[in-house]
Amino acid sequence: MHKRDDFVTRSGSKLFLDGFEFRPVGPNIYWLGLDENVVPNLSYPSQTRVWEMMGIASAMGANAIRAHTLGISFGNSLSVVTGPNTYNDGAYQAIDFAIMAARVYGLKLIIPLYNWYHGGKYQFVGWAGHTWSGTGADITPPDVGGFFYNDTTCIQLFMDYIQHHLTHVNQYTGIALKDDPTIMIWETGNELSVYQRDDGPPPNAWTQQICALIKSLAPNHLCMDGTFGIFPNSGQLSNSNVDALTDHFYPASVSRLQTGASYTMNEAGKVYIAGEWDWTGQFGGDDINSFMNAVQNIDGTGDFFWSLFGHDSDCCTLVTHNDGYTMYYPGTTSGKP
C-alpha cells in the first residue's frame, strides 16, 4: 500500500508512516483555500497555482504542508461559514482540490481549524449574540474573547462547524475529510494565545473537548493543540486527547525550541512540531543553520517554515505577502518578486 493511502500514526513522541518513523517537514502554504494576496481580494486560488505549489513543495523535499485556509474559513461570502450554522459549500471546490492535489503528490497535511486571520473567535462571539467595541488592545469589554472558550453557544457553533467540515465529502476523491489519510493532523487553531489582548492559552477543558470531538469523528487522525507556545504550569501537558504541541518562532530561537521540545516530548510524551519559523533572520535571533541543526538533533521533531508562495494564475508574476517572510523556490535572481 502506498503512503498516500496510509494514515500517519503516533507512538509516544514520534510519528510513523508505513511502519517507519515520519518526521514531518515542509512549508506553510496558508492560502490554498482562500487568498487575499491577489485581485480580487479575496479569491479562491486557481488550480494552476495549487498544482505549482504541490510540485514546488515536492521538489524542495517536503513530505507535508501546513495549510490554514483548508480549515479556517469564516465570516465572509467566500468562506465555508458565512453566518451562524450557515454554510457555503461552494467554498469547498478550492479546499477539495488542494487536498486532492496534496494526495496526488503524497504530501500529508496539517490543517488548523481557526485563527484570527481568515476568521476566528470574534466571528463566533458575535454570532452567539455578544457585542464589543474597539480593536486590538482597546477592545471593550476586555474579556470578550473569552466567550469563545467558555460560552456554551460559542462552543456549540464552533463544534457544529467542525462536524460539518470533517464530514464533508471531497468532490474530487469521494473521501470524507475525516477519512482521508492525506490529512495527518487537525490543529485546534493557529496562535490561539496571541491575538487581541494576549489572551493566554485556551482553557484545557476547551482543548480537550475540541480534540475529543475531532477524534470521535476522525479516529485515524491526530489532534494538535494550537495554543502557540508551551505553558508547562497550565495543565496543557496532560491533556489526554492531544497528540502534539506546537510553537512558532519569530525570531528563530534554539533555546526556546529545545525547552519546548523537552517539556512536550520528555514530560508529556507527545509530538513536538515547530509549526512556523522565521527563515529570514530579519529581526535577529539564531541563524538558520543553528536553528535547523537544533531541529534535526531533536529526535522526532517536525518543522514548517513560514511561508511559501509561487506565481499568479498567469504563470509569470510572483505573488508576495506583505509580512516579509515570502519564500520562493528555487529563488529569484533579484531577491524581489
N, C-alpha and C positions, 0 to 999 in steps of 0.2 A: 504493500500500500504506500502510495506517495505521500510525502509530508503534508501536501495541501489537503489531504483527506484525514489527517490525524490531528487530534487536539494536543495543544501544549498542556502538560500536566505539571504538578508541583509535588516535590518531596522535600519537606523542611524548607530550607532557604535557597533551594535550587529548582530550576525549571528543566523539564525534559521533553523531548520530541523524538518519536520513533525509537525510544529506548536509549537515546544519547542525551547528554547534558545540552541544554539550549540556553545560550546567553544572548538575549535579545539586544540588537544594536541597529541603529538606523537614524533617520531624520524625523523631526516633527514636520508634517505637512498638514497644517491645521485646516486648510481651506478646501479640502477635497469635496465637501458637501455644499459649501456656500462661501463665496469670495467677495470681499469688499475692496479688493485692490485693483479692480478693473471697472470699466464703464460698460453698462450702468452699474452703479454701486447700490445694492447688492446684485450679484449674478450667480447662477449656477455655473460651475466650471464646465467647459466643453469637454467632450470625450477625448478630443485630441490632446488637450492639456493633461488630463488624467493619465492617459496612456504614456505620455512623455515622462511623467513623474515616476511611474512604476518602473519604466526602463532605466531611468537615471538612478533611482534607489538601488535597483538590482546591480547596475554597473558599479556602483560605489561599494558593493559588498554587503549591503544591508540585508538583514533577514526579517525585519519588522519595521513598522511605521506607527507613529502615534498621531492620531488624526481627530482633532476636536470636533469638527463640524459633521462627522459621521454619527455623532451622538448629541451634540449641542445645537439645538435649532428651535429657538423660542421667540415669539413676540413680534414678528413682522410677517408680511404677506407671503414671503417666500419660505418661511420656516415650516417645519413639521407641525409645531404647535402655534396656532395663531391666536388662541384665546383659551380660557379655561375649558378643558376637555373638548377643544375644537381642533381638529386635525386636518392638515393639508397633505394628503397622501401624494400629491404631485411632486412634493419635495423629495420623495424617495427615488425619483429617477436618477438624480445625481448620486445620492447615497448608495443606492443599489449598484450603480455602475462602478463606483470606486471600489466597493467591496469585492465585486466580481473581478475587477482588474487586478487587485491585490492577490486574489486567489489564483489567477492565471500565472502570476509571477512567483507564486509560492511564498509571498510575504505575509507574515502574521500582523495582526492589528491590535493596538491598544486604543480604546475609544473612551474618552471621558464623557460623562453624562450631563455635566453642566459647568458653566463658569459665568463670569460677568461679560465676556467679550461678544459672544454670539447668543446671548440670552442666559439669564441666571435667576438667582433667587428673588430679585426685586420684581421680575415679571410675576412670579408665583405669589409673592406677598400682595401685590396689587390685585391679582385675580381672586385672592381669598378675601378681599374687601378691606385691606389695611391701607392707610394713606400715609404719606410723608411729604416733606418739602426739602428743598436744597439738594446739593450734590456733594460727593466726596465726604470730607470730614465735617461738613456743615449740615449733614442730614439731621432732620428733626422729625420724630424722636430718635435719639441715637441708637436705640436698641431695635429699630425696625427690622434690620437684617436677621435678628434672632428669631423672628416669627417663622422664618423658613424652616428652621430646625425644630421648633417647639410647637407651633400652631398645627393642630390636627388637620385643618383644612388644607394648609400649605403642603404638609407632608403627603396627604392623600392625593392632591393634584399631581405632585411630582411622581408618586408611585404609580398613578394611573398612566402617566406618560411612559414610564419605564415598561409597564405592562404592554402598552401599545407598541412601543419601539421594538422590544425584544421579540414579540410575537409576529411582527411584520415579516411577510414572506418576500424575499428578494425576487423581483420580476425577471432578472436575468439568469438566476441559478435555480430558482424554485425552492430554495432553502430558507427557512425562517432564520432570522438573525440569531436567535437563541440556540440554534442547532448548527451553526456554521463554524467549522474548525478554523476558518480564516481569522476569526476573532479569538484572541487568546485571553484578553483581559478587558473587563469593563471597569473604568475608573469612576469612583463616586462623584468626582468633579475635578476641575482644574483650579489649583491655587485657592482652595476654599478659605484659607485663613488670612488672605491679604487684601481683599477688596474693601473699599469704602473705609470703615472706621477701624481697620486692623482687628477684625472680629475674633481672631484666635481660632483654634481648632474647633471643628464641629463637635457637638456632644457625642460621646462614644455610643450612646443609645441610638442616635440617628444613624451613625455609620453602620452599626450592627444591623439595624432594621433594613437599610438600603441594600447592604450586601446579602442579607438573608433573602430578600426578595429576588435579587439577581440570581442567586444560587438555586432558588426554587424554580425559577423559570429556565435557567440555563445551567444545569448541573455539571456540564462539561467545561464551562468557562470559569475563569478566575476573577476575583474581585480585588481591586486595589483602592486603598484609602487615599483620596486625592487632596488631603489636607494641605500639602506643600510644607514639608518640614516634619521633623521627628520631635515629639513632645513626650519625653520618657516619663514625666511625672503626671501625665494626664490620664493614664489608663489606656492610651492608644495602643501600646504594645501588646495588650492582652485581648484585643478584640478577636473573638474566635472565628468570626465569619470572614475575616480579612486575610487574604493570601500574601499581599505585597504592600509595602510602604514606599513612598517616593519623596524626593526632594528636588528642588530646582536651584540652579547655581548661576547667579548674576551678582558678582563675577564668579568665575570658577574658584573653588576653594578645596584644596586637598584635605585640610583638617576637618572641614565640615562634612565632606564626603566620607571620610574614614570614621568619624564619630557616629554619623547617622547609620552607616553600614554595620558598625559594631552593635549598636542598640537593636537594630532591626534583625540582623542575622544571628548574632550570638545570644542575645537576651530573649528576643521574641520568636526566633526560629522561623522568620518569614523572609520572603524575597525582597531585595532592595534594588530599586531602579532610580537612576538619575534621569528623571523624566524630561528635563530641559537643562541646557547649559550653554553659556556664552563662549562661543568658539573664537570670538574676535579679540578679546583682551582689551577692548576699548576703555573699560572702566577699571583697569588694574586686575588684581587677583593673580592666581597662579597661572603660569603659562600653559599653553595647550598640551605640550609634551608631558609636563609633570602631571597634569590632571588626567590625561589619557593613560599614562603609566599607572597611576593610582587606581583607576577603574579596572584596568587589566589585572592588577595584582590582588584585587579583592575577589576571591573565588565565587563565581555565581552572579555577580552584579551585572546589570544591563544598563545601557545609556542611550539617550536620544538627544542629538544636538538641535538647537533652535536657529534657523529653520530653513527648509529647502524650498526654492522656487524655480520655475522654468520660464518658458516662453508663453506669450499670449496665444490666442486661438489662431492667429495668422502665421504663427511659427517663427517670426523674425524679430520680435521685440521682447526683451526680457521683462518680466513683471517683478516689481520690487515691493517691499513692505516698508512702512515708514519707521520701524523701530530700530533700524540699523544693524540687524542681525541676519539679513538675507544672504543665503549661500547659493552659489551656482556651481554646477559640476559639468565639465572639468574646470570651469572658471571663465573669466573674461580677460582679454588682453589688456584692457584699460583699467580694470578694477572697478568699473562702473557698468550698470546695465545699459 
